[in-house]
Amino acid sequence: MRRTVQQSLITSTVFALATTLPFSVAHAVTDPTPDSQHVPLPDQFTTLKTGSRGIEVHNAKKRLRDLGFPPGNLSPTYDSALRMTVWAFQKANGLKPVDRIDPPTWQALLHPRRIRPLVTYGERERTEIDLRRQLLIAWRGGKPVLVTHISTGARRSYCEKGHCGFASTPVGDYRVGVRVSGWSTGILGAMFYPVYFNGGIAIHGSTLVPRYPASHGCVRVPLHNALNLYRFLQPGTPVYVRRSEAPAERRPKARGERHSRIPKARPPEAPHRSYRYSSRPGRPTGDHGRGRR
């Protein structure tokens, strides 16, 4: 009961955050506007950290949002959503992820790096998962429009709840398959808006997204980004999983071929003959295949 109430509160909060962002159901993400003149940044950089409050926090959130790093709400409080958003921004700009906006981070906010694709042959609307930097990048029209911190497979053996395996997020080219609205509970735990792209491996919101790979194989994302990614990741959307940037990677293509040949996503494997999905936010029930979490 207590868990259900907590998840209901989380769901309500996430929907509230979604309404404050420049997203819509039809267009999950918008093009970032990297012009720093739109958001006033301080002349003298003040280090901000969890618990900090004020106009500088608000402006930092707006700047991150405009650059394609959604921070959740735009309140003047340095909260956990902003903390994970700052991690993503720091990693994308070659900085060590830390729990604060320090002078190097302010400098990067003024002069951000251009985000390079993991694959040079990717479709113009796609999602890339960078295992080395623990980043997810959503692309639309050939431009990065949403970047978020993630936590992928821990690359270790595990035995939990009677289920054993090796926690890994395999490199490869995939497509979005089954999508589940709201909370769902798999064999290894609860997932928020899971989107499957490789058997039982999904991109989903989680209450635990540390700075290191910690999942059983799924791609965990912060809760405040789960709904918008769910809207963006329509069935058939390409998902590319790589270990690092590959600007020189060449696409093996046949004459006249326009798009890479990515295999269709397989549905999640189930330990039973039927799936039981939870479509009501805040009310996870049953199991849905071998969701790894």
C-alpha positions as CSV (number, residue, x, y, z in Angstrom):
1,M,0.0,0.0,0.0
2,R,2.8,2.4,1.0
3,R,4.7,1.6,-2.3
4,T,1.5,2.2,-4.3
5,V,0.9,5.6,-2.7
6,Q,4.6,6.6,-3.3
7,Q,4.3,5.7,-6.9
8,S,1.0,7.6,-7.3
9,L,2.7,10.7,-5.9
10,I,5.6,10.3,-8.2
11,T,3.3,9.9,-11.2
12,S,1.4,13.1,-10.3
13,T,4.7,14.9,-9.9
14,V,6.0,13.7,-13.3
15,F,2.8,14.8,-15.1
16,A,3.1,18.2,-13.4
17,L,6.7,18.5,-14.6
18,A,5.7,17.5,-18.1
19,T,3.3,20.4,-18.4
20,T,6.1,22.9,-17.5
21,L,8.4,21.7,-20.3
22,P,8.2,22.7,-24.0
23,F,6.9,19.3,-25.0
24,S,3.6,18.1,-26.4
25,V,2.0,14.7,-27.0
26,A,2.6,15.1,-30.8
27,H,6.2,16.4,-30.4
28,A,7.9,14.9,-27.4
29,V,11.0,17.2,-27.7
30,T,11.8,20.5,-29.3
31,D,14.9,21.9,-30.9
32,P,17.4,23.3,-28.4
33,T,18.3,27.0,-28.7
34,P,22.0,27.3,-27.8
35,D,22.1,31.2,-27.9
36,S,23.2,32.1,-24.4
37,Q,21.8,35.6,-24.8
38,H,18.3,34.3,-24.1
39,V,19.1,33.4,-20.5
40,P,21.0,35.8,-18.3
41,L,23.9,34.0,-16.7
42,P,26.0,35.5,-13.8
43,D,29.1,37.5,-14.4
44,Q,30.7,36.1,-11.4
45,F,30.1,32.4,-11.1
46,T,28.5,31.2,-7.9
47,T,28.8,27.5,-7.1
48,L,25.3,26.0,-6.8
49,K,24.6,22.6,-5.2
50,T,21.7,20.6,-3.8
51,G,19.5,22.8,-1.6
52,S,20.6,26.1,-3.3
53,R,17.8,28.5,-4.1
54,G,17.5,31.7,-6.1
55,I,17.3,33.3,-9.5
56,E,20.7,31.7,-10.5
57,V,19.2,28.2,-10.0
58,H,16.2,29.2,-12.1
59,N,18.3,30.7,-14.9
60,A,20.6,27.6,-14.9
61,K,17.5,25.4,-15.4
62,K,16.3,27.5,-18.2
63,R,19.7,27.4,-19.9
64,L,19.9,23.6,-19.6
65,R,16.4,23.3,-21.0
66,D,17.1,25.5,-23.9
67,L,20.2,23.4,-24.7
68,G,18.2,20.2,-24.8
69,F,18.9,19.0,-21.2
70,P,15.4,19.0,-19.5
71,P,15.8,19.8,-15.8
72,G,12.2,19.0,-14.7
73,N,10.5,22.1,-13.3
74,L,11.8,25.6,-13.4
75,S,11.5,26.3,-9.7
76,P,14.4,28.2,-8.1
77,T,15.4,25.1,-6.1
78,Y,18.4,22.9,-6.8
79,D,16.6,19.5,-6.6
80,S,17.5,15.9,-7.5
81,A,16.2,16.3,-11.1
82,L,18.5,19.2,-11.6
83,R,21.4,17.3,-10.1
84,M,21.0,14.5,-12.6
85,T,20.5,17.0,-15.5
86,V,23.8,18.7,-14.5
87,W,25.5,15.3,-14.6
88,A,24.3,14.8,-18.2
89,F,25.4,18.2,-19.2
90,Q,28.8,17.9,-17.6
91,K,29.5,14.5,-19.3
92,A,28.4,15.8,-22.7
93,N,30.9,18.7,-22.3
94,G,33.9,16.6,-21.2
95,L,33.6,17.5,-17.5
96,K,33.6,15.1,-14.6
97,P,30.0,14.8,-13.2
98,V,29.8,16.4,-9.8
99,D,26.9,17.3,-7.5
100,R,27.2,21.1,-8.2
101,I,27.3,23.8,-10.8
102,D,30.9,25.0,-10.5
103,P,32.8,27.6,-12.5
104,P,33.8,25.1,-15.3
105,T,30.2,24.1,-15.6
106,W,29.1,27.7,-15.9
107,Q,31.7,28.2,-18.6
108,A,30.3,25.2,-20.5
109,L,26.8,26.7,-20.1
110,L,28.0,29.8,-21.8
111,H,30.0,27.9,-24.5
112,P,28.6,24.4,-24.8
113,R,30.2,21.7,-26.9
114,R,28.5,20.5,-30.1
115,I,27.1,17.0,-29.5
116,R,28.4,14.5,-32.0
117,P,26.4,11.4,-33.1
118,L,27.4,7.9,-32.0
119,V,26.6,6.7,-35.5
120,T,27.1,8.6,-38.8
121,Y,24.5,6.6,-40.7
122,G,21.6,6.9,-38.2
123,E,18.1,7.9,-39.2
124,R,17.3,11.5,-38.6
125,E,14.8,10.6,-35.9
126,R,16.5,8.2,-33.5
127,T,17.8,7.5,-30.0
128,E,21.4,6.9,-29.2
129,I,22.7,5.3,-26.0
130,D,26.3,6.0,-25.0
131,L,27.4,3.3,-22.6
132,R,30.8,4.9,-21.9
133,R,29.4,8.3,-20.9
134,Q,26.1,6.9,-19.6
135,L,24.1,9.3,-21.8
136,L,20.9,9.0,-23.9
137,I,20.5,11.4,-26.8
138,A,17.3,11.7,-28.7
139,W,17.6,13.1,-32.3
140,R,15.0,14.8,-34.5
141,G,15.7,16.2,-37.9
142,G,19.3,15.2,-37.5
143,K,19.7,17.4,-34.4
144,P,20.0,16.4,-30.7
145,V,16.8,17.5,-28.9
146,L,16.9,15.7,-25.6
147,V,20.0,14.5,-23.6
148,T,19.6,12.7,-20.3
149,H,21.8,10.9,-17.8
150,I,21.2,7.2,-17.7
151,S,22.3,4.0,-15.8
152,T,22.8,0.9,-17.9
153,G,23.8,-2.8,-17.2
154,A,26.2,-3.2,-14.4
155,R,28.2,-5.9,-16.3
156,R,28.1,-8.4,-13.4
157,S,26.4,-11.6,-12.6
158,Y,23.4,-11.5,-10.3
159,C,20.8,-13.8,-8.7
160,E,17.8,-12.0,-7.4
161,K,14.3,-13.1,-6.7
162,G,15.0,-16.5,-8.1
163,H,16.2,-15.1,-11.4
164,C,19.9,-15.2,-12.4
165,G,21.7,-13.6,-15.3
166,F,24.5,-11.3,-16.4
167,A,23.6,-7.6,-16.2
168,S,24.5,-6.2,-19.6
169,T,23.1,-3.7,-22.1
170,P,24.3,-5.2,-25.4
171,V,25.7,-3.0,-28.2
172,G,23.7,-3.0,-31.4
173,D,21.1,-1.5,-33.7
174,Y,17.5,-2.0,-32.5
175,R,14.0,-0.6,-33.0
176,V,11.3,0.3,-30.4
177,G,8.8,-2.5,-29.9
178,V,6.4,-2.8,-27.0
179,R,5.6,0.4,-24.9
180,V,3.9,0.3,-21.6
181,S,2.1,3.4,-20.1
182,G,2.6,4.3,-16.5
183,W,4.1,2.1,-13.8
184,S,4.7,-1.6,-14.5
185,T,6.3,-4.3,-12.3
186,G,8.6,-6.8,-13.8
187,I,10.4,-9.8,-12.2
188,L,13.2,-7.5,-11.0
189,G,11.2,-4.4,-9.9
190,A,9.1,-1.4,-10.9
191,M,9.5,0.6,-14.1
192,F,8.0,3.9,-15.2
193,Y,6.9,4.2,-18.8
194,P,9.1,1.3,-20.1
195,V,9.8,1.2,-23.8
196,Y,11.3,-2.1,-25.0
197,F,13.8,-2.2,-27.8
198,N,15.8,-5.5,-27.4
199,G,13.8,-8.4,-26.0
200,G,13.3,-7.8,-22.3
201,I,15.6,-4.7,-22.2
202,A,13.8,-1.4,-22.0
203,I,14.3,2.3,-21.6
204,H,12.3,3.3,-18.5
205,G,12.1,5.8,-15.6
206,S,13.5,4.8,-12.3
207,T,13.8,6.2,-8.8
208,L,17.4,5.0,-8.7
209,V,19.7,6.3,-11.5
210,P,23.2,6.6,-10.0
211,R,26.3,7.9,-11.8
212,Y,27.5,4.5,-12.6
213,P,26.0,1.4,-14.5
214,A,23.8,-0.3,-12.0
215,S,20.8,-1.9,-13.8
216,H,20.2,-5.5,-14.8
217,G,20.4,-4.5,-18.4
218,C,17.7,-1.9,-18.9
219,V,18.4,1.8,-19.6
220,R,17.3,3.7,-16.5
221,V,16.4,7.3,-16.9
222,P,15.4,10.0,-14.3
223,L,11.7,10.0,-13.7
224,H,11.2,13.5,-15.0
225,N,12.3,12.4,-18.5
226,A,10.5,9.1,-18.7
227,L,7.1,10.4,-20.0
228,N,8.6,12.6,-22.7
229,L,10.9,9.8,-23.9
230,Y,7.9,7.5,-24.0
231,R,6.1,10.0,-26.2
232,F,9.2,10.4,-28.4
233,L,10.0,6.7,-28.7
234,Q,7.2,5.5,-31.0
235,P,7.1,1.9,-32.3
236,G,9.8,1.4,-34.9
237,T,12.1,4.3,-33.7
238,P,15.7,3.3,-34.1
239,V,17.8,2.8,-31.0
240,Y,21.5,2.6,-31.4
241,V,23.6,1.3,-28.4
242,R,27.3,2.1,-28.5
243,R,30.3,2.3,-26.1
244,S,31.7,5.6,-27.4
245,E,31.5,8.2,-30.1
246,A,32.3,6.9,-33.5
247,P,32.5,9.9,-35.9
248,A,34.5,7.9,-38.4
249,E,32.1,5.0,-38.4
250,R,30.9,4.1,-41.9
251,R,27.6,2.7,-42.8
252,P,27.6,-0.5,-44.8
253,K,25.0,0.2,-47.4
254,A,23.9,-1.1,-50.7
255,R,23.6,1.0,-53.8
256,G,20.5,3.2,-53.7
257,E,19.8,2.2,-50.0
258,R,18.7,5.2,-47.9
259,H,18.4,3.8,-44.4
260,S,20.3,1.3,-42.3
261,R,18.8,-2.1,-42.0
262,I,17.9,-2.4,-38.4
263,P,16.1,-5.6,-37.2
264,K,12.6,-5.3,-35.9
265,A,12.4,-5.2,-32.1
266,R,11.5,-8.4,-30.5
267,P,8.8,-8.4,-27.9
268,P,9.9,-9.0,-24.3
269,E,10.2,-12.7,-23.5
270,A,7.8,-13.9,-20.8
271,P,8.3,-16.6,-18.2
272,H,4.6,-17.4,-18.7
273,R,2.4,-17.7,-21.7
274,S,0.7,-14.4,-21.3
275,Y,1.7,-10.8,-20.5
276,R,0.0,-8.7,-17.8
277,Y,0.6,-5.0,-18.2
278,S,-0.3,-2.2,-15.9
279,S,-1.7,0.7,-17.9
280,R,-2.9,2.7,-14.9
281,P,-0.2,5.1,-13.5
282,G,0.7,4.5,-9.9
283,R,-0.9,1.0,-9.9
284,P,1.7,-1.6,-11.0
285,T,0.3,-5.1,-11.2
286,G,1.4,-8.4,-12.6
287,D,4.5,-9.0,-14.6
288,H,5.5,-8.0,-18.1
289,G,8.0,-10.4,-19.5
290,R,11.6,-10.5,-18.4
291,G,11.8,-6.8,-17.8
292,R,15.3,-6.4,-16.4
293,R,15.0,-3.0,-14.8
